[in-house]
Amino acid sequence: MHHDSLELRQLTSPQMVDARLRHALIDCWVDVTNAGGAAGFPFPPIDAQQAAPALDAILTNLAPNTCRLLVALAEGEVVGWLNIRRDPFALIAHWGTLHHVQTHPRVRGRGIGVALMARARQVAREEMDLEHLHLAARGGVGLEHFYGRLGWKEIGRWPDALRLASGDDRDEILMILAPL
């Protein structure tokens, strides 16, 4: 995929999301999860009835200073998205967290995840005035290597913190990107 055909759209209020975009975000989340993606639903398969309330909770909280959605579109279709959040509590308001980082399975390996992560870094630094970003990744699927190539550092693990199934416990990998 040529990066010139990739559009990265930033959403900062619920009013920026029409019904078509909402459905496309839900469909992406369902497809990513059902393909084994670690994007917030640990027990596939899921359907739109499960993803919709979780997405709506994110959309309701969209606000320029505390919660943004970055959406990757290729030829007008949603091919990935992520959520940047900041807690407004003064003690920790200088950093944010990334949630639900995902690219659609049909476009993996084409640089969309890299482009989303680069834009998230830029938005966090230049528009949200954050100093660093945190994320938690599921162990056992190589995500720490993907993020590591983008400058993220592993700062710790919670061993066997995630139980995906009986006998399938995974580490939760804590990562930081600093400075932005």
Secondary structure, DSSP 8 states (H G I E B T S, - for coil): --GGGEEEEEE-SGGG--HHHHHHHHHHHHHHHHTT--SS--SS---HHHHHHHHHHHHHT-BTTTEEEEEEEETTEEEEEEEEEE---TTTTTEEEEEEEEE-GGGTTSSHHHHHHHHHHHIIIIIS--SEEEEEEETTTTHHHHHHHTT-EEEEEEEEEEEEETTEEEEEEEEEE---
